[in-house]
Each structure stands twice: as C-alpha cells, then as structure tokens.
Amino acid sequence: MFDRLREAGELHIYLADSSKDFIAALKLGKNDRVYRDMKQWKVAALKSVLRRPTWFVDKPGEVLLTEDIYQGQRALLPVIIAIRARGGRVLRLGIGQRASNEELTPKFRRLYRLSNSVLWRDSASARAFGLGGVMPDWGFESAPGAGGDQERDLLLVSYRGDRPTLADETVTAIRLFADQKGLKVAVVTQVGRDDERTAELAEQLGGTALLWEAGVTHAQQEEKLRILFRRAAVVVSDRLHVLIIGATEGAVPINLTDEPDIKVGRHFDAIGYEKLSILTVGSSSAELVSRMMEQSGRGSELGRAVERARDRVRALSAEALVLRPSAASELD
C-alpha cells in the first residue's frame, strides 16, 4: 500500500510504539516520515492542510468495533474534516471488521461516510456497514519470487499458538496426507509467539521446524519463509497471511481447522477462491485426507484466482489514487 501511495505524495506515517525491527520491514523510503506521538502527527497533518492538498489514509487490516477504538477514530475528526474542506481525500482501503457489533456499527458508519473511498477486504464487512466496495487483501498483490518453478516437494504447516492444540485426528490426517503426496513436512513460524506450537507440531508430524530465532529480523524471517513457500506444493494453516503468502508463491492453501472459521474463508471468497476451509470436527483422519487431496488439486484454479486478485488490487488502488494531489502534496 505504501508503494502505491508514494506515487501520489510524501508519506507521514503514525506508527506509535512499533519496534524498529517492524518499521525496518516496511521498507520505507528516504522521504517517508515516521511519527511516534499522535499529537505531533496531528499537528503536522493540520499544518499540511493549510499549505497543500493532503490526504488521510487509514491503515489496512482488521477494525475492532469497540468503544475505545471508536473514540480513537472520532478524535481524528478535526483532521478529516479539515482535509475534506480543503479538497483533500480520505481513503480506507483494505479494511475489515473482526467481529460484528450492532451497537457500535452505526457510529463507525457515520465516521466512514466522510471518506472518499471505502474498500473492505471481505464482502461480509461491506454488507454489515452498507457502504463502500470490496477489494482483495493487499497481500494478494505480492508477486511470486524468483525460483518459483523449482520442484515443489514440501508440505508447509503453520498454526497459531493461542488456540487449543490440534486434535489427534487432525495431526494424523496431516501426516498421512504428506505421506500419500510424497511431501516432506516443514513446520514454520510466521508470528513469533507461535514458536512453541511450531516445535510441538514438528515433533508430532516428524517434520523439520523453522523457528523464529533470536536476532532474526522480520524481513529476514519473511525471506526465509518465502524460500520455503516456493518449494511448497501445499500450505496448511489457520493463519490468514500464511495462506495468502503461500498462495501468491504458488502453493495450494488449505485452512484445516478444529474450530469454525470466521475469518480466513471470507478473505479467499473475496478473490473467488471459495471453500478452502476444512472443519475437522466429526470427520475421521481418512475422511480429512480425502478432502485435503481434493483441495490439493486446485492449483490451476488458485493461479487464476490469485492473478485476478493481483490485477484487482492494482486497478482499485489506481482508481482510488486517480485524483492525484500536486507533486508537493503530503499523505498522512
């Protein structure tokens, strides 16, 4: 998203207490300015409004419909109103509600109606708010890396560490599926707090583990993982962006979960790749293996869906940026 916005103007980004490692992974440009203090960011925004066309761009990702988050967004009203009054733009691109909240949704809706463009990353959020359109998650724009044509000999597995351990039938199904497909199992950590779960699953599955070792930066861990994704035939996970990155690198994603899925499926539905989730409850290991085999044969369908999604993200972001400010403008 920053790469797209940078085409339109200088970026002034509020990142609060984000770590230096996290910020480094954003690959910011030399002219991008980072703010840690909200008051300083607001002052800079209002000064910019007085000098030139200025845009407000909300962060992509999940929106928590809670009172404190609402109050935080409401506190931005002076900046947003000033931007609109001076001919700037307010953009919310690639957002989605984590869970519905009928009491607070009308309040958020009134705030969002002040936007020039609202694009949700799933249709359920768009329906709940009754405004804006739908775009694929920004992660789908990522182009596959070099070496994507090499042999795909891996089954990559990655699971959240903040959920109950996988049922024995689920673990058995993953192991049997790998055996039947002739794939080596690699269990990987994409979010640091999942390390313990990664090590546990690697032992259960008889596979190798790629943990997040001390001193490894976000960017380094991502590159390590992408190298493995390019060797993966299938990625099995309950983490949305593990599955999205796997898909953009050419591995077939399977959301194999012991709990009902309320997030992953709707983001893949948004790109026309439906029914990637397999709920394990009530199924034997043999039944799960059969369903995983069916999913693993969807490579061509996946490739078409990801390519459409990539084109859609580029087209929608270009459309949102079509009314470009002057070359001296700033984006906050």
QUIWOWO-V73887 format. One record per backbone hydrogen bond with DSSP energy under -0.5 kcal/mol. NH is the residue of the N-H (numbers start at 1). CO is the residue of the C=O. If there is no record, write none. Layout:
# QUIWOWO-V73887
nh->{NH & NH}
co->{CO & CO}
This chain:
# QUIWOWO-V73887
nh->{5 & 6 & 7 & 7 & 8 & 9 & 10 & 12 & 13 & 13 & 15 & 15 & 16 & 18 & 23 & 24 & 25 & 26 & 26 & 27 & 28 & 32 & 33 & 35 & 38 & 41 & 42 & 43 & 44 & 45 & 46 & 47 & 48 & 49 & 50 & 51 & 51 & 52 & 55 & 56 & 58 & 61 & 63 & 64 & 65 & 66 & 70 & 71 & 72 & 73 & 74 & 75 & 76 & 77 & 79 & 80 & 81 & 82 & 83 & 84 & 85 & 86 & 87 & 88 & 89 & 91 & 92 & 94 & 94 & 95 & 96 & 98 & 105 & 106 & 107 & 108 & 109 & 110 & 111 & 112 & 113 & 114 & 115 & 116 & 117 & 119 & 120 & 121 & 126 & 127 & 128 & 129 & 130 & 131 & 133 & 135 & 140 & 141 & 142 & 148 & 150 & 153 & 153 & 154 & 155 & 156 & 156 & 157 & 158 & 171 & 172 & 173 & 174 & 175 & 176 & 177 & 178 & 179 & 180 & 181 & 182 & 182 & 183 & 184 & 186 & 187 & 188 & 189 & 190 & 194 & 195 & 198 & 199 & 200 & 201 & 202 & 203 & 204 & 205 & 206 & 207 & 208 & 210 & 211 & 213 & 216 & 221 & 222 & 223 & 224 & 225 & 226 & 227 & 228 & 229 & 230 & 231 & 232 & 232 & 233 & 234 & 235 & 236 & 237 & 237 & 238 & 239 & 240 & 243 & 244 & 245 & 246 & 247 & 248 & 249 & 250 & 251 & 252 & 254 & 255 & 256 & 257 & 257 & 267 & 267 & 268 & 269 & 270 & 271 & 272 & 273 & 274 & 278 & 280 & 280 & 283 & 288 & 289 & 290 & 291 & 292 & 293 & 294 & 295 & 296 & 297 & 297 & 298 & 302 & 303 & 304 & 305 & 306 & 307 & 308 & 309 & 310 & 311 & 312 & 313 & 314 & 315 & 316 & 317 & 318 & 319 & 320 & 321 & 322 & 324 & 329 & 330 & 331 & 332}
co->{1 & 2 & 3 & 4 & 5 & 5 & 329 & 331 & 11 & 33 & 13 & 35 & 35 & 15 & 19 & 20 & 21 & 22 & 23 & 24 & 23 & 29 & 11 & 13 & 36 & 37 & 38 & 39 & 40 & 41 & 42 & 43 & 44 & 45 & 46 & 47 & 48 & 48 & 330 & 89 & 91 & 94 & 96 & 62 & 63 & 64 & 66 & 67 & 68 & 69 & 70 & 71 & 73 & 74 & 76 & 76 & 77 & 78 & 79 & 80 & 81 & 82 & 84 & 83 & 54 & 56 & 117 & 92 & 119 & 119 & 61 & 63 & 101 & 102 & 104 & 104 & 105 & 106 & 107 & 108 & 109 & 111 & 112 & 90 & 90 & 92 & 133 & 95 & 122 & 123 & 124 & 125 & 126 & 126 & 118 & 120 & 137 & 138 & 139 & 145 & 147 & 151 & 231 & 231 & 184 & 154 & 234 & 186 & 236 & 167 & 168 & 169 & 170 & 171 & 172 & 173 & 174 & 175 & 176 & 177 & 178 & 179 & 178 & 153 & 155 & 208 & 157 & 210 & 188 & 191 & 192 & 194 & 195 & 196 & 197 & 198 & 199 & 200 & 201 & 202 & 202 & 185 & 187 & 209 & 211 & 213 & 217 & 218 & 219 & 220 & 221 & 222 & 223 & 224 & 225 & 226 & 228 & 228 & 229 & 154 & 154 & 252 & 156 & 235 & 254 & 158 & 158 & 238 & 239 & 240 & 241 & 242 & 243 & 244 & 245 & 247 & 246 & 233 & 235 & 276 & 254 & 255 & 278 & 263 & 264 & 264 & 265 & 266 & 268 & 269 & 268 & 272 & 255 & 257 & 278 & 280 & 284 & 285 & 286 & 287 & 288 & 289 & 290 & 291 & 292 & 293 & 294 & 295 & 298 & 299 & 300 & 301 & 302 & 303 & 304 & 305 & 306 & 307 & 308 & 309 & 310 & 311 & 312 & 313 & 314 & 315 & 316 & 317 & 319 & 322 & 326 & 53 & 10 & 55}
